């Protein structure tokens, strides 16, 4: 009897350990929207008009190439893939990277957006936000459109009916709810540090809306129908409820 009990305890311990162990290929916490679902008001980039028509192309460094290789390893279920190693390399590269030239900028958006999708960590969303307001990325006027196409799908990301508002740009996204019916969410900037999040729905639908409050925000507030929600800088503010046509969230940061 004691032997059987010992075996059962060993099996239970092994089961609990396997449950606690992080999966090597984690499911994506959210995914970007297809370009067709998005509408973005121009100018997308704050400093778009500051650049010449052509600038020399930059070469992507070895570190960026290594970061991009992690994406292929994840997609191909390569046993050498490691989220922790990718995040560590991203952090060291982020401290010294000069995101200049279209090839480097596009690669940086690709790896940062991927890390946002699989980890859901706010710092990756904030890095994408920073790119949209960077004064000098070494891009020509003709390269801004391509960069916008790469960056815009991460303004909103989605996990079934959980929506993440990752950074603030005059924009909207339209999709079909899992229970049916169209949903449209629009960002309308009303000032340098405020915006309205507007909802348009064919049916009343439950959606968990996660709004990222910028880490540098002071006295941030998120209000919906006179209800104020916790708005902690550097974290997502969650509003979970059924939404209907005409609902509005006011964000001040």
MIMIVO-619159 format. One record per atom (N, C-alpha, C): residue number from 1; atom name; x, y, z. Coordinates in steps of 0.02 Angstrom, whole numbers, plus 50000, padded with zeros to 5 digits. Layout:
// MIMIVO-619159
NUM, CA, X, Y, Z
...
//
This chain:
// MIMIVO-619159
1, N, 50042, 49940, 50000
1, CA, 50000, 50000, 50000
1, C, 50043, 50063, 50000
2, N, 50097, 50061, 50042
2, CA, 50141, 50119, 50045
2, C, 50176, 50130, 49978
3, N, 50194, 50073, 49945
3, CA, 50228, 50078, 49880
3, C, 50182, 50111, 49829
4, N, 50118, 50090, 49829
4, CA, 50069, 50118, 49782
4, C, 50059, 50193, 49795
5, N, 50055, 50210, 49860
5, CA, 50047, 50281, 49878
5, C, 50106, 50322, 49855
6, N, 50166, 50292, 49863
6, CA, 50227, 50327, 49842
6, C, 50228, 50339, 49767
7, N, 50205, 50288, 49730
7, CA, 50203, 50294, 49657
7, C, 50153, 50349, 49636
8, N, 50095, 50348, 49669
8, CA, 50043, 50398, 49654
8, C, 50068, 50469, 49668
9, N, 50103, 50476, 49725
9, CA, 50131, 50542, 49742
9, C, 50182, 50564, 49691
10, N, 50223, 50517, 49667
10, CA, 50274, 50534, 49617
10, C, 50241, 50556, 49551
11, N, 50188, 50520, 49532
11, CA, 50152, 50538, 49471
11, C, 50121, 50607, 49478
12, N, 50091, 50620, 49537
12, CA, 50060, 50685, 49549
12, C, 50111, 50741, 49547
13, N, 50169, 50729, 49577
13, CA, 50222, 50780, 49578
13, C, 50247, 50794, 49507
14, N, 50254, 50741, 49467
14, CA, 50276, 50749, 49398
14, C, 50224, 50787, 49357
15, N, 50160, 50773, 49370
15, CA, 50106, 50808, 49335
15, C, 50106, 50882, 49352
16, N, 50113, 50898, 49417
16, CA, 50114, 50968, 49438
16, C, 50174, 51005, 49409
17, N, 50231, 50971, 49407
17, CA, 50292, 51001, 49379
17, C, 50283, 51017, 49305
18, N, 50252, 50970, 49269
18, CA, 50243, 50979, 49197
18, C, 50194, 51036, 49183
19, N, 50145, 51044, 49228
19, CA, 50096, 51098, 49220
19, C, 50129, 51166, 49234
20, N, 50174, 51167, 49283
20, CA, 50206, 51230, 49302
20, C, 50260, 51251, 49253
21, N, 50289, 51203, 49217
21, CA, 50343, 51218, 49171
21, C, 50317, 51258, 49112
22, N, 50353, 51310, 49093
22, CA, 50332, 51352, 49037
22, C, 50339, 51314, 48972
23, N, 50288, 51318, 48928
23, CA, 50293, 51284, 48864
23, C, 50347, 51316, 48820
24, N, 50382, 51276, 48781
24, CA, 50435, 51303, 48739
24, C, 50406, 51346, 48683
25, N, 50347, 51328, 48659
25, CA, 50315, 51366, 48606
25, C, 50248, 51392, 48631
26, N, 50248, 51447, 48669
26, CA, 50187, 51472, 48699
26, C, 50137, 51495, 48647
27, N, 50073, 51487, 48663
27, CA, 50021, 51513, 48620
27, C, 50024, 51590, 48620
28, N, 50007, 51619, 48564
28, CA, 50009, 51692, 48561
28, C, 49956, 51722, 48607
29, N, 49977, 51773, 48645
29, CA, 49932, 51807, 48691
29, C, 49882, 51850, 48653
30, N, 49902, 51874, 48596
30, CA, 49858, 51912, 48552
30, C, 49890, 51911, 48482
31, N, 49851, 51930, 48432
31, CA, 49877, 51931, 48364
31, C, 49858, 51996, 48330
32, N, 49901, 52018, 48285
32, CA, 49888, 52079, 48248
32, C, 49829, 52069, 48200
33, N, 49798, 52124, 48181
33, CA, 49743, 52122, 48134
33, C, 49769, 52125, 48063
34, N, 49733, 52095, 48016
34, CA, 49752, 52103, 47946
34, C, 49742, 52175, 47924
35, N, 49781, 52197, 47876
35, CA, 49779, 52266, 47854
35, C, 49709, 52287, 47831
36, N, 49672, 52240, 47802
36, CA, 49606, 52256, 47775
36, C, 49556, 52275, 47830
37, N, 49570, 52256, 47893
37, CA, 49525, 52271, 47948
37, C, 49537, 52340, 47978
38, N, 49591, 52373, 47957
38, CA, 49613, 52435, 47988
38, C, 49602, 52495, 47943
39, N, 49588, 52551, 47976
39, CA, 49588, 52616, 47943
39, C, 49630, 52662, 47986
40, N, 49681, 52693, 47956
40, CA, 49726, 52736, 47993
40, C, 49726, 52805, 47962
41, N, 49714, 52857, 48003
41, CA, 49715, 52925, 47977
41, C, 49786, 52948, 47967
42, N, 49798, 52985, 47915
42, CA, 49864, 53013, 47901
42, C, 49868, 53085, 47926
43, N, 49928, 53109, 47945
43, CA, 49991, 53072, 47942
43, C, 49997, 53024, 48001
44, N, 50019, 52963, 47986
44, CA, 50029, 52913, 48039
44, C, 50090, 52932, 48081
45, N, 50143, 52952, 48047
45, CA, 50204, 52971, 48081
45, C, 50205, 53046, 48094
46, N, 50223, 53063, 48155
46, CA, 50223, 53133, 48176
46, C, 50274, 53174, 48136
47, N, 50329, 53143, 48116
47, CA, 50384, 53180, 48084
47, C, 50393, 53160, 48011
48, N, 50340, 53136, 47980
48, CA, 50347, 53110, 47912
48, C, 50372, 53162, 47862
49, N, 50354, 53224, 47871
49, CA, 50370, 53275, 47821
49, C, 50441, 53301, 47825
50, N, 50480, 53276, 47873
50, CA, 50547, 53303, 47884
50, C, 50601, 53273, 47840
51, N, 50583, 53225, 47796
51, CA, 50635, 53187, 47764
51, C, 50639, 53198, 47689
52, N, 50698, 53184, 47663
52, CA, 50710, 53190, 47592
52, C, 50679, 53132, 47554
53, N, 50681, 53136, 47488
53, CA, 50650, 53083, 47448
53, C, 50690, 53019, 47446
54, N, 50754, 53022, 47459
54, CA, 50794, 52961, 47457
54, C, 50852, 52965, 47505
55, N, 50865, 52910, 47539
55, CA, 50921, 52904, 47585
55, C, 50954, 52836, 47574
56, N, 51018, 52830, 47588
56, CA, 51052, 52766, 47578
56, C, 51023, 52710, 47621
57, N, 51018, 52650, 47593
57, CA, 50992, 52592, 47629
57, C, 51042, 52569, 47681
58, N, 51017, 52551, 47740
58, CA, 51060, 52526, 47793
58, C, 51059, 52449, 47794
59, N, 51111, 52420, 47818
59, CA, 51116, 52347, 47821
59, C, 51095, 52324, 47891
60, N, 51053, 52272, 47893
60, CA, 51030, 52245, 47957
60, C, 51088, 52209, 47990
61, N, 51101, 52224, 48054
61, CA, 51156, 52195, 48091
61, C, 51145, 52122, 48108
62, N, 51198, 52090, 48131
62, CA, 51194, 52019, 48148
62, C, 51144, 52005, 48203
63, N, 51140, 52051, 48253
63, CA, 51094, 52040, 48309
63, C, 51021, 52040, 48285
64, N, 51005, 52087, 48239
64, CA, 50937, 52088, 48213
64, C, 50921, 52025, 48172
65, N, 50970, 52002, 48136
65, CA, 50961, 51940, 48098
65, C, 50949, 51882, 48145
66, N, 50986, 51881, 48201
66, CA, 50976, 51828, 48251
66, C, 50905, 51831, 48280
67, N, 50883, 51892, 48295
67, CA, 50815, 51900, 48322
67, C, 50763, 51875, 48273
68, N, 50772, 51892, 48209
68, CA, 50724, 51869, 48158
68, C, 50724, 51793, 48152
69, N, 50782, 51763, 48163
69, CA, 50787, 51690, 48157
69, C, 50744, 51655, 48210
70, N, 50734, 51689, 48268
70, CA, 50692, 51659, 48321
70, C, 50620, 51651, 48296
71, N, 50597, 51698, 48255
71, CA, 50529, 51694, 48229
71, C, 50521, 51632, 48185
72, N, 50570, 51620, 48142
72, CA, 50568, 51560, 48100
72, C, 50570, 51496, 48142
73, N, 50611, 51498, 48194
73, CA, 50616, 51439, 48238
73, C, 50550, 51425, 48273
74, N, 50515, 51478, 48293
74, CA, 50450, 51470, 48326
74, C, 50400, 51440, 48276
75, N, 50398, 51468, 48216
75, CA, 50350, 51445, 48166
75, C, 50363, 51373, 48145
76, N, 50427, 51353, 48144
76, CA, 50446, 51286, 48123
76, C, 50452, 51237, 48181
77, N, 50437, 51261, 48242
77, CA, 50442, 51220, 48303
77, C, 50512, 51191, 48310
78, N, 50562, 51234, 48298
78, CA, 50632, 51214, 48305
78, C, 50648, 51209, 48380
79, N, 50679, 51155, 48400
79, CA, 50693, 51142, 48471
79, C, 50741, 51193, 48501
80, N, 50777, 51230, 48460
80, CA, 50824, 51279, 48486
80, C, 50790, 51346, 48502
81, N, 50724, 51350, 48489
81, CA, 50688, 51413, 48504
81, C, 50682, 51422, 48579
82, N, 50691, 51484, 48601
82, CA, 50683, 51502, 48672
82, C, 50658, 51573, 48678
83, N, 50600, 51582, 48708
83, CA, 50573, 51649, 48719
83, C, 50621, 51690, 48762
84, N, 50647, 51658, 48815
84, CA, 50691, 51693, 48861
84, C, 50754, 51719, 48826
85, N, 50783, 51678, 48783
85, CA, 50844, 51699, 48747
85, C, 50828, 51755, 48698
86, N, 50770, 51751, 48666
86, CA, 50751, 51803, 48619
86, C, 50740, 51869, 48655
87, N, 50706, 51866, 48713
87, CA, 50694, 51927, 48751
87, C, 50759, 51958, 48777
88, N, 50805, 51915, 48797
88, CA, 50870, 51939, 48822
88, C, 50909, 51974, 48766
89, N, 50909, 51945, 48707
89, CA, 50944, 51975, 48650
89, C, 50910, 52040, 48630
90, N, 50843, 52040, 48631
90, CA, 50805, 52101, 48614
90, C, 50823, 52157, 48662
91, N, 50826, 52142, 48726
91, CA, 50841, 52193, 48777
91, C, 50911, 52222, 48767
92, N, 50960, 52180, 48753
92, CA, 51028, 52206, 48743
92, C, 51032, 52246, 48678
93, N, 50996, 52224, 48627
93, CA, 50996, 52261, 48563
93, C, 50959, 52327, 48570
94, N, 50906, 52328, 48610
94, CA, 50866, 52388, 48618
94, C, 50905, 52444, 48650
95, N, 50955, 52427, 48690
95, CA, 50995, 52478, 48725
95, C, 51043, 52515, 48678
96, N, 51057, 52485, 48621
96, CA, 51108, 52516, 48578
96, C, 51088, 52520, 48505
97, N, 51028, 52497, 48489
97, CA, 51008, 52497, 48418
97, C, 50997, 52567, 48392
98, N, 51014, 52578, 48331
98, CA, 50998, 52639, 48295
98, C, 50950, 52618, 48239
99, N, 50886, 52628, 48251
99, CA, 50836, 52606, 48202
99, C, 50833, 52655, 48144
100, N, 50884, 52654, 48102
100, CA, 50887, 52698, 48045
100, C, 50893, 52658, 47981
101, N, 50860, 52681, 47930
101, CA, 50858, 52644, 47867
101, C, 50799, 52596, 47868
102, N, 50765, 52590, 47812
102, CA, 50703, 52552, 47810
102, C, 50712, 52479, 47829
103, N, 50767, 52447, 47807
103, CA, 50776, 52376, 47822
103, C, 50782, 52364, 47897
104, N, 50820, 52406, 47932
104, CA, 50828, 52399, 48004
104, C, 50762, 52413, 48040
105, N, 50727, 52465, 48019
105, CA, 50664, 52484, 48052
105, C, 50612, 52429, 48043
106, N, 50605, 52403, 47982
106, CA, 50556, 52350, 47969
106, C, 50573, 52287, 48008
107, N, 50636, 52271, 48013
107, CA, 50657, 52211, 48051
107, C, 50641, 52220, 48125
108, N, 50654, 52280, 48151
108, CA, 50642, 52294, 48222
108, C, 50567, 52291, 48237
109, N, 50526, 52316, 48193
109, CA, 50453, 52311, 48202
109, C, 50431, 52238, 48201
110, N, 50459, 52199, 48156
110, CA, 50441, 52128, 48150
110, C, 50456, 52090, 48214
111, N, 50516, 52098, 48242
111, CA, 50535, 52058, 48301
111, C, 50499, 52085, 48363
112, N, 50491, 52151, 48368
112, CA, 50457, 52180, 48426
112, C, 50383, 52162, 48426
113, N, 50352, 52165, 48367
113, CA, 50282, 52145, 48362
113, C, 50271, 52072, 48378
114, N, 50318, 52029, 48357
114, CA, 50313, 51958, 48372
114, C, 50317, 51946, 48447
115, N, 50363, 51980, 48481
115, CA, 50369, 51973, 48554
115, C, 50307, 51999, 48590
116, N, 50277, 52052, 48563
116, CA, 50214, 52076, 48591
116, C, 50160, 52022, 48586
117, N, 50156, 51989, 48529
117, CA, 50105, 51938, 48518
117, C, 50113, 51878, 48565
118, N, 50174, 51854, 48574
118, CA, 50182, 51792, 48613
118, C, 50190, 51804, 48688
119, N, 50208, 51865, 48708
119, CA, 50216, 51878, 48780
119, C, 50161, 51924, 48808
120, N, 50134, 51968, 48768
120, CA, 50084, 52016, 48791
120, C, 50113, 52070, 48836
121, N, 50179, 52077, 48838
121, CA, 50210, 52125, 48883
121, C, 50205, 52197, 48856
122, N, 50185, 52244, 48899
122, CA, 50176, 52313, 48878
122, C, 50238, 52346, 48848
123, N, 50298, 52327, 48870
123, CA, 50357, 52362, 48846
123, C, 50366, 52355, 48771
124, N, 50343, 52300, 48741
124, CA, 50349, 52292, 48669
124, C, 50299, 52336, 48632
125, N, 50240, 52344, 48660
125, CA, 50192, 52390, 48631
125, C, 50217, 52462, 48635
126, N, 50249, 52479, 48690
126, CA, 50275, 52547, 48698
126, C, 50333, 52560, 48650
127, N, 50372, 52510, 48635
127, CA, 50426, 52518, 48586
127, C, 50398, 52532, 48517
128, N, 50343, 52498, 48499
128, CA, 50311, 52511, 48435
128, C, 50282, 52582, 48433
129, N, 50252, 52603, 48489
129, CA, 50227, 52671, 48494
129, C, 50283, 52721, 48483
130, N, 50340, 52708, 48513
130, CA, 50397, 52754, 48508
130, C, 50420, 52762, 48436
131, N, 50417, 52708, 48398
131, CA, 50437, 52711, 48327
131, C, 50393, 52758, 48288
132, N, 50329, 52762, 48306
132, CA, 50283, 52805, 48269
132, C, 50294, 52879, 48283
133, N, 50333, 52894, 48335
133, CA, 50345, 52964, 48353
133, C, 50420, 52982, 48353
134, N, 50462, 52936, 48328
134, CA, 50534, 52949, 48326
134, C, 50548, 53002, 48273
135, N, 50590, 53050, 48291
135, CA, 50601, 53107, 48247
135, C, 50646, 53091, 48187
136, N, 50692, 53045, 48195
136, CA, 50738, 53030, 48140
136, C, 50751, 52956, 48136
137, N, 50719, 52923, 48088
137, CA, 50730, 52851, 48078
137, C, 50769, 52839, 48013
138, N, 50791, 52893, 47980
138, CA, 50829, 52885, 47919
138, C, 50788, 52857, 47861
139, N, 50724, 52873, 47859
139, CA, 50680, 52848, 47807
139, C, 50667, 52902, 47755
140, N, 50663, 52882, 47693
140, CA, 50643, 52928, 47641
140, C, 50567, 52932, 47641
141, N, 50540, 52982, 47606
141, CA, 50468, 52990, 47603
141, C, 50435, 52928, 47572
142, N, 50467, 52898, 47524
142, CA, 50439, 52839, 47490
142, C, 50440, 52777, 47534
143, N, 50481, 52777, 47587
143, CA, 50486, 52719, 47631
143, C, 50437, 52721, 47690
144, N, 50408, 52779, 47702
144, CA, 50362, 52785, 47759
144, C, 50300, 52742, 47750
145, N, 50274, 52738, 47689
145, CA, 50213, 52699, 47678
145, C, 50224, 52625, 47694
146, N, 50281, 52598, 47673
146, CA, 50296, 52528, 47688
146, C, 50304, 52517, 47763
147, N, 50335, 52564, 47797
147, CA, 50344, 52559, 47870
147, C, 50277, 52563, 47905
148, N, 50233, 52606, 47882
148, CA, 50166, 52612, 47911
148, C, 50128, 52546, 47903
149, N, 50134, 52514, 47846
149, CA, 50099, 52451, 47834
149, C, 50122, 52397, 47883
150, N, 50186, 52400, 47902
150, CA, 50213, 52351, 47949
150, C, 50192, 52366, 48021
151, N, 50187, 52430, 48037
151, CA, 50175, 52451, 48106
151, C, 50101, 52453, 48124
152, N, 50059, 52476, 48078
152, CA, 49988, 52487, 48092
152, C, 49950, 52426, 48119
153, N, 49963, 52365, 48096
153, CA, 49925, 52308, 48122
153, C, 49933, 52295, 48196
154, N, 49982, 52328, 48228
154, CA, 49993, 52318, 48300
154, C, 49960, 52372, 48343
155, N, 49926, 52421, 48311
155, CA, 49890, 52472, 48349
155, C, 49839, 52437, 48394
156, N, 49801, 52392, 48365
156, CA, 49756, 52348, 48401
156, C, 49780, 52276, 48391
157, N, 49776, 52235, 48443
157, CA, 49785, 52163, 48433
157, C, 49726, 52127, 48466
158, N, 49718, 52063, 48452
158, CA, 49656, 52028, 48470
158, C, 49670, 51956, 48491
159, N, 49636, 51934, 48542
159, CA, 49635, 51864, 48562
159, C, 49562, 51843, 48570
160, N, 49535, 51812, 48520
160, CA, 49464, 51796, 48516
160, C, 49424, 51861, 48524
161, N, 49392, 51871, 48582
161, CA, 49354, 51933, 48592
161, C, 49388, 51979, 48643
162, N, 49451, 51968, 48657
162, CA, 49489, 52013, 48699
162, C, 49528, 52061, 48653
163, N, 49517, 52125, 48660
163, CA, 49549, 52175, 48618
163, C, 49602, 52213, 48658
164, N, 49660, 52223, 48627
164, CA, 49714, 52261, 48659
164, C, 49726, 52324, 48618
165, N, 49721, 52381, 48651
165, CA, 49737, 52445, 48620
165, C, 49808, 52462, 48641
166, N, 49855, 52451, 48595
166, CA, 49926, 52452, 48614
166, C, 49958, 52521, 48610
167, N, 49936, 52562, 48564
167, CA, 49960, 52631, 48564
167, C, 49909, 52675, 48528
168, N, 49917, 52740, 48538
168, CA, 49864, 52787, 48521
168, C, 49879, 52822, 48454
169, N, 49836, 52809, 48406
169, CA, 49840, 52839, 48339
169, C, 49768, 52846, 48315
170, N, 49752, 52900, 48280
170, CA, 49686, 52907, 48249
170, C, 49676, 52848, 48202
171, N, 49632, 52803, 48221
171, CA, 49625, 52741, 48183
171, C, 49561, 52705, 48203
172, N, 49545, 52653, 48165
172, CA, 49488, 52610, 48183
172, C, 49501, 52540, 48158
173, N, 49468, 52492, 48191
173, CA, 49473, 52422, 48171
173, C, 49403, 52393, 48170
174, N, 49390, 52351, 48121
174, CA, 49324, 52321, 48113
174, C, 49332, 52246, 48105
175, N, 49292, 52207, 48141
175, CA, 49297, 52135, 48138
175, C, 49230, 52104, 48156
176, N, 49225, 52038, 48150
176, CA, 49164, 52002, 48167
176, C, 49174, 51968, 48235
177, N, 49128, 51980, 48281
177, CA, 49131, 51950, 48348
177, C, 49122, 51874, 48343
178, N, 49151, 51838, 48390
178, CA, 49146, 51764, 48388
178, C, 49074, 51739, 48392
179, N, 49029, 51779, 48420
179, CA, 48958, 51761, 48425
179, C, 48918, 51790, 48367
180, N, 48953, 51822, 48320
180, CA, 48919, 51851, 48263
180, C, 48908, 51926, 48273
181, N, 48901, 51961, 48219
181, CA, 48890, 52033, 48222
181, C, 48955, 52072, 48215
182, N, 48952, 52127, 48179
182, CA, 49011, 52168, 48168
182, C, 49025, 52213, 48228
183, N, 49089, 52223, 48240
183, CA, 49112, 52268, 48293
183, C, 49163, 52317, 48261
184, N, 49154, 52380, 48276
184, CA, 49202, 52430, 48253
184, C, 49225, 52472, 48313
185, N, 49290, 52477, 48322
185, CA, 49318, 52516, 48377
185, C, 49361, 52571, 48346
186, N, 49348, 52633, 48366
186, CA, 49382, 52691, 48337
186, C, 49419, 52730, 48390
187, N, 49481, 52746, 48376
187, CA, 49520, 52792, 48418
187, C, 49514, 52862, 48388
188, N, 49495, 52909, 48429
188, CA, 49491, 52979, 48407
188, C, 49530, 53022, 48456
189, N, 49589, 53044, 48435
189, CA, 49630, 53086, 48478
189, C, 49598, 53155, 48485
190, N, 49588, 53177, 48547
190, CA, 49555, 53241, 48560
190, C, 49604, 53293, 48586
191, N, 49667, 53275, 48594
191, CA, 49718, 53321, 48618
191, C, 49784, 53285, 48618
192, N, 49837, 53318, 48641
192, CA, 49903, 53287, 48641
192, C, 49907, 53230, 48692
193, N, 49862, 53230, 48742
193, CA, 49864, 53178, 48793
193, C, 49795, 53152, 48810
194, N, 49751, 53147, 48761
194, CA, 49684, 53122, 48774
194, C, 49653, 53093, 48711
195, N, 49607, 53047, 48720
195, CA, 49573, 53018, 48663
195, C, 49507, 52988, 48685
196, N, 49464, 52976, 48635
196, CA, 49402, 52940, 48645
196, C, 49406, 52874, 48608
197, N, 49381, 52822, 48640
197, CA, 49377, 52755, 48610
197, C, 49303, 52742, 48598
198, N, 49282, 52740, 48535
198, CA, 49212, 52736, 48518
198, C, 49195, 52666, 48491
199, N, 49135, 52642, 48510
199, CA, 49113, 52575, 48491
199, C, 49052, 52579, 48446
200, N, 49054, 52538, 48394
200, CA, 48997, 52531, 48349
200, C, 48984, 52456, 48340
201, N, 48925, 52433, 48357
201, CA, 48909, 52361, 48354
201, C, 48840, 52350, 48325
202, N, 48833, 52295, 48289
202, CA, 48767, 52277, 48264
202, C, 48725, 52244, 48319
203, N, 48759, 52212, 48367
203, CA, 48726, 52181, 48424
203, C, 48766, 52196, 48487
204, N, 48733, 52193, 48544
204, CA, 48768, 52202, 48608
204, C, 48812, 52142, 48620
205, N, 48877, 52154, 48629
205, CA, 48925, 52099, 48634
205, C, 48974, 52109, 48692
206, N, 48993, 52052, 48723
206, CA, 49042, 52054, 48778
206, C, 49112, 52056, 48747
207, N, 49151, 52106, 48768
207, CA, 49220, 52114, 48745
207, C, 49263, 52136, 48804
208, N, 49320, 52105, 48813
208, CA, 49368, 52128, 48862
208, C, 49417, 52175, 48827
209, N, 49413, 52238, 48845
209, CA, 49455, 52290, 48813
209, C, 49513, 52307, 48859
210, N, 49573, 52300, 48833
210, CA, 49634, 52314, 48871
210, C, 49669, 52375, 48840
211, N, 49672, 52429, 48877
211, CA, 49701, 52492, 48852
211, C, 49768, 52504, 48885
212, N, 49821, 52506, 48846
212, CA, 49888, 52516, 48874
212, C, 49897, 52590, 48893
213, N, 49912, 52601, 48957
213, CA, 49926, 52669, 48982
213, C, 50001, 52681, 48975
214, N, 50022, 52732, 48938
214, CA, 50094, 52744, 48929
214, C, 50131, 52749, 48995
215, N, 50192, 52722, 48997
215, CA, 50230, 52721, 49060
215, C, 50247, 52791, 49085
216, N, 50249, 52839, 49040
216, CA, 50265, 52907, 49060
216, C, 50204, 52949, 49078
217, N, 50145, 52919, 49079
217, CA, 50084, 52956, 49093
217, C, 50082, 52981, 49165
218, N, 50053, 53039, 49175
218, CA, 50043, 53067, 49241
218, C, 49969, 53081, 49251
219, N, 49943, 53060, 49309
219, CA, 49872, 53071, 49325
219, C, 49826, 53042, 49271
220, N, 49843, 52983, 49247
220, CA, 49803, 52951, 49194
220, C, 49734, 52931, 49220
221, N, 49684, 52939, 49178
221, CA, 49616, 52918, 49196
221, C, 49584, 52883, 49136
222, N, 49544, 52832, 49152
222, CA, 49504, 52798, 49101
222, C, 49433, 52797, 49128
223, N, 49387, 52828, 49091
223, CA, 49319, 52837, 49115
223, C, 49269, 52812, 49063
224, N, 49219, 52775, 49086
224, CA, 49166, 52750, 49043
224, C, 49101, 52753, 49082
225, N, 49054, 52793, 49056
225, CA, 48989, 52802, 49089
225, C, 48997, 52824, 49162
226, N, 49040, 52873, 49173
226, CA, 49053, 52902, 49239
226, C, 49087, 52853, 49287
227, N, 49109, 52796, 49262
227, CA, 49146, 52748, 49304
227, C, 49220, 52754, 49287
228, N, 49261, 52766, 49338
228, CA, 49333, 52771, 49327
228, C, 49366, 52704, 49342
229, N, 49410, 52685, 49297
229, CA, 49446, 52621, 49303
229, C, 49519, 52634, 49322
230, N, 49550, 52583, 49352
230, CA, 49620, 52588, 49372
230, C, 49663, 52598, 49310
231, N, 49702, 52652, 49309
231, CA, 49744, 52668, 49251
231, C, 49816, 52675, 49275
232, N, 49851, 52620, 49278
232, CA, 49920, 52620, 49302
232, C, 49968, 52628, 49244
233, N, 50012, 52679, 49245
233, CA, 50060, 52689, 49191
233, C, 50102, 52626, 49179
234, N, 50110, 52609, 49115
234, CA, 50150, 52551, 49097
234, C, 50112, 52485, 49100
235, N, 50047, 52488, 49114
235, CA, 50006, 52427, 49117
235, C, 49942, 52436, 49077
236, N, 49909, 52380, 49063
236, CA, 49845, 52382, 49028
236, C, 49789, 52395, 49078
237, N, 49743, 52438, 49058
237, CA, 49682, 52451, 49097
237, C, 49626, 52408, 49066
238, N, 49597, 52364, 49106
238, CA, 49547, 52317, 49081
238, C, 49476, 52342, 49094
239, N, 49436, 52341, 49041
239, CA, 49364, 52354, 49048
239, C, 49328, 52294, 49016
240, N, 49295, 52254, 49057
240, CA, 49262, 52194, 49034
240, C, 49187, 52202, 49042
241, N, 49151, 52207, 48987
241, CA, 49079, 52217, 48990
241, C, 49049, 52204, 48921
242, N, 48982, 52209, 48918
242, CA, 48948, 52206, 48854
242, C, 48945, 52276, 48825
243, N, 48964, 52281, 48761
243, CA, 48966, 52346, 48728
243, C, 48911, 52350, 48676
244, N, 48885, 52412, 48668
244, CA, 48833, 52422, 48618
244, C, 48850, 52484, 48577
245, N, 48810, 52495, 48526
245, CA, 48819, 52552, 48482
245, C, 48820, 52617, 48521
246, N, 48871, 52658, 48509
246, CA, 48875, 52724, 48540
246, C, 48913, 52727, 48605
247, N, 48935, 52671, 48632
247, CA, 48975, 52672, 48694
247, C, 49042, 52707, 48681
248, N, 49064, 52744, 48733
248, CA, 49126, 52784, 48726
248, C, 49168, 52778, 48789
249, N, 49233, 52770, 48781
249, CA, 49281, 52771, 48836
249, C, 49325, 52833, 48828
250, N, 49334, 52871, 48881
250, CA, 49377, 52929, 48879
250, C, 49443, 52913, 48915
251, N, 49498, 52924, 48880
251, CA, 49564, 52910, 48908
251, C, 49604, 52975, 48911
252, N, 49630, 52991, 48970
252, CA, 49674, 53049, 48979
252, C, 49739, 53024, 49009
253, N, 49795, 53046, 48979
253, CA, 49859, 53021, 49002
253, C, 49913, 53075, 48999
//
